[in-house]
Amino acid sequence: MSNILLNNERAVDTIIKVIGFAEMAENTGSSAQLTIGKIPAGGAVLNAGVYEKTALVGASDITLDCGTTGGDPDEFIDEWDADAGTPAYNSGESFTTNFSQPVGIATADTDILVEINGTTGSLTAGEVVVVLEVINPGKFA
């Protein structure tokens, strides 16, 4: 018989990062990527999603990437058109079309990065939300 785990016993952690327009302006481009969490050693990303919580105002060229590669973190979310307002899930280069395999499998603790591009200095309002489900088998080691 299987055990049913309670939320605090689950091997899947949820990382949520809300990024406001001011934080976007302070962290634009590949030289100023945000670290929003870690994939623990032995872990992987099961799902990734992005959503425009509050409409971005003042620029129409804002894109967002999320992954682990410092130069171009796009394994989980790739070039999401943030100001369009359409949510995106598992759109990164590492996900397959059937979304059945975990990605970003880590042998050591690995930073999860968000890169924001576009005319972020022109933004006057808005927030986006980045959510990742990360499997963490090390919790039980």
Secondary structure, 3 states (H helix, E strand, C coil): CCCCCCHHHCCEEEEEEEEEHHHHHHCECHHHCEEEEEECCCCEEEEEEEEEEEEEECCCCCEEEEECCCCCCCCCEEEEEHHHCCCEECCCCCCCCCCCCCECCCCCCEEEEEEEECCHHHCCEEEEEEEEEEECHHHHC
